[in-house]
Amino acid sequence: MKNIVILRMSVFVASCLFCFPAYAQFRGFDDWNRSGDRRALCRQSIELTGVEDDMDQRIREIVRNSYAAIQRRPGMRTSTDANIYSEVLDETLNNTKDPILRQLLESCARNFTISELRGINDFYMSPAGQAWLRKGRNLIMPEMERAISNIQPRINEVIERRYRERAMN
């Protein structure tokens, strides 16, 4: 009787060790096969988290900087020339948005599971997620910039001191 109980327990443990990894692997393949769903969830995550807005802002910044540089160029005779250049540059950068988004979506789809993406999207659609986005961008990011600016002189001093110490040795 004791041997039968031990045998049954061994069979149960062995089946668990076999079934759980098989189930996990099956779910992984199922998740991979549903990459269209994953891409749609990634698209939603990119929009909800503000990544796309950040990308648009950086593109606009590039356009503004290029436009300002063109206006300072000696060969630029009229504001019409600068405006034409700005329009061409703006169109070019808008056309580059699609490949950038495609690359972001592919990376997201490779690195996140469907359940992770649903959790991310649920959080950012919740009041807590919305508050984090709103306050995080307006309060925390500027505070981080200030903190970095405040510590920069100390970093420079430490680097200078260490450099002098090593140069003298």
TORFI-398112 format. One record per atom (N, C-alpha, C): x, y, z. Coordinates in steps of 0.001 Angstrom, whole numbers, plus 500000, padded with zeros to 6 digits. Example, Ala and Ser with C-alpha at 12.3 -4.5 7.8 and 13.67 -1.06 7.14 Angstrom:
BEGIN
513190494310507800512300495500507800513200496700507800512850497750507080513670498940507140512900500030507870
//
This chain:
BEGIN
500821498808500000500000500000500000500867501259500000501908501203500829502806502347500923503492502609499580503843501525498878504495501657497573503563502276496537502276501948496616501302502493495670501145503995495881501095504425497129500972505855497431502205506602496924503377506042497169504620506672496699504639506712495176504194505632494538504147505585493079503186506628492529501996506742493135501016507735492685501555509159492858502194509411493991502766510745494222503858511043493200504672510045492903505741510230491917505164510525490541504112509789490174503457510014488881502843511410488840502205511820489943501603513151490004502671514240489858503763514123490584504848515111490514505445515136489110505669513965488533506234513902487183505291514531486168503992514272486313503040514862485359502998516377485515503102516864486760503139518320486972504373518927486329505510518265486519506751518780485944506699518787484420505969517848483835505845517795482389504773518756481879503620518773482543502474519537482041502646521041482175503164521516483297503274522962483480504204523607482455505408523042482215506234523652481154505598523526479773504911522389479528504254522225478232503152523261478064502385523498479135501323524503479075501914525895478861502981526186479587503623527498479439504163527673478025504749526605477493505276526685476136504136526860475137503038526138475342501879526272474466501348527699474502501243528266475703500772529644475826501719530595475115503021530322475194503990531170474511503796531121473005503581529912472464503344529804471028502043530479470647501030530307471490499751530955471231499933532470471232500700532961472185500972534395472273501710534865471019502685534068470570503449534444469378502557534440468138501661533453468054500760533380466907499784534544466880499544535151468017498620536275468086499386537591468037500430537641467223501267538845467173500497540052466649499448539830465840498616540949465400497922541603466582497424540753467499496821541283468726497860542045469537499049541467469589500114542106470357500484543452469761500549543520468444500878544802467798499802545849468079498545545425468044497454546369468341497549546856469782497851545946470699498015546348472098499246547238472271500306546941471525501506547792471566501182549188471054500433549258469984500043550559469428499291551365470482498374550698471171497612551355472221498541551791473359499480550935473738500422551280474812501276552475474440501745552501473201502586553610472745501809554919472792500549554864472409499715556074472474499427556474473921499030555490474741498638555789476122499791556315476967500979555767476768502113556140477613502777557435477192502378557983476053502951559250475623504215559107474800504601557883474461505815557678473667505676558340472305504501558201471701504284558808470386504333560329470476503779560885471534503849562340471722505292562803471882506082562038472638507502562378472794508219562338471452507907561322470651508523561202469335508138562397468467506853562754468459506400563908467676507097565188468126507254565342469424507917566531469954509374566585469508510049565456469537511452565436469094511556565732467605510616565217466812510622565504465375510398566992465141509428567583465850509185569027465702510417569841466110511111569387467137512324570075467586513402570027466508513535568895465862514506568765464768514143569720463639512845569794463324512389570697462262512704572142462633512391572530463859512669573912464291514157574233464240514984573319464717516429573556464703516966573659463285516478572799462411516925572842461022516464574132460356515233574529460641514699575764460071515514576964460543515850577005461825516652578112462361518039578125461728518625576956461534519954576880460915519906577343459468518849576993458764518708577403457360518563578912457255517828579498458165517648580952458101518953581696458353519862581094459089521160581728459344522151581497458212521844580599457305522760580262456217522908581457455282524145581774454885524360582939454020523684582812452651523564581621452124522984581447450797521471581590450763520843581632451912519395581747451980519027583212451757518453583485450600518223584879450223516902585430450745515877584621450679514560585131451068513920584199452082512899584721452705512164583882453652511392582794452907511102583039451618510415582021450814511289580786450685512597580983450449513510579845450362513497579045451669513538579756452770513529579085454072512206578367454305511107578982453892509796578346454063509680577081453228510175577150451991510144575965451121510961574845451755512151575202452232513000574203452875512304573610454103511676574454454893510981573991456093509853573030455734509098573338454670508012572454454239508548571098453794509637571126453024510233569877452538510737569044453715511396569710454650511911569006455811510772568438456653509729569222456835508571568784457611507928567554456978507766567565455656507200566410454950508094565186455115509398565395455002510338564286455135510261563675456527510233564522457538510169564006458902508841563329459190507749563849458625506454563178458796506474561802458146507168561686457009507279560393456346508137559420457150509066559942457946509900559051458755509173558566460004508066559173460333507313558761461522506832557316461392506358556925460220505856555558460037506929554496460281508126554625459684509148553606459974509572553586461448509590554751462083509947554796463502508888554065464315507622554361464052506534553677464766506551552174464502506817551796463269506870550374462921507969549676463734509126550325463840510228549752464610509866549656466099509208550685466629508776550649468026507769549525468263506827549369467331505816548317467466506448546928467425507399546729466519508071545431466423508834545121467700509534546107468224510281545913469465509341545601470621508260546334470700507264546114471752506672544711471632506300544311470426505680542998470213506651541865470541507938542076470314508930541054470641509148540924472145509025542020472865509462542048474257508358541958475300507096542100474906506000542048475865505006540972475466504445540311476461503381539341476203502051540081476138501049539389475642499717539986475555499204540349476944499409539475477905498911539775479258499644540974479860500943541103479609501676542276480101501144543553479463500917543505478165500414544691477466499018545070477945498183544074478179496842544381478706496946545047480074497848544550480908498052545151482222498558546578482125499502546803481210500037548157481000498924549087480544498163548639479559497087549479479024496000549728480064495660548689480823494655548875481882495122549917482890496406549846483256496921550826484217496839552238483652497315552444482432497345553800481886495956554342481564494968553464481416493598553938481212492887554199482541493454553703483628492838553900484946493092555326485436492313555789486402492560557122486963493979557264487525494489556200488156495853556261488697496877556414487572496684555678486488497599555785485349497539557152484695496333557681484555496182559017483978496847560065484863496688559912486175497331560852487108498845560748487008499358559522486876500806559341486746501319560021485485500617559833484383501049560463483135501018561982483247499938562506483751499775563955483839500789564565484805500861564020485997501754564581487008503205564197486757503416563024486225504788562586485954505477563475484946504762563819483908505347564681482878505510566106483376504548566579484138504570567983484556505373568233485820505504567238486682506192567448487955507502566679488063507452565396487788508612564550488031509710564772486995509354564859485720510384565043484691511135566361484862510454567481485080511209568718485330512074568626486591511584567933487602512370567766488829513625566950488553513504565933487693514672565147487320515690566020486594515215566862485694516119567765484975516834568702485945516107569231486922516730570109487928517762569346488745517428568132489141518354567326489941519632567040489165519489566729487884520665566475487046521490567744486911520830568868486689521544570150486577522265570497487869521637570212489003522254570520490293523479569662490576523454568425490126524559567524490430525695567632489408525412568207488255526414568290487191527713568963487645527678570108488349528946570714488790529752569788489707529062569060490579529769568141491467530405567007490676529706566510489672530268565463488814531522565986488126531444567202487605532606567794486937533787567917487893533523568336489140534589568469490135535236567123490439534423566094490623534947564766490935535794564249489782535315564421488575536070563962487405537393564706487315537348566009487494538565566827487437539560566389488507539083566208489745539957565810490849540568564441490587539753563477490165540272562131489894541262562139488741540981562937487739541898563025486604543251563565487062543227564657487853544487565237488339545248564247489211544530563516490073545183562534490938545869561454490120545210560959489106545798559894488283546897560423487382546740561643486919547767562225486049549055562473486826548943562785488116550124563056488928550805561777489389550111560671489394550716559394489832551486558772488750
//
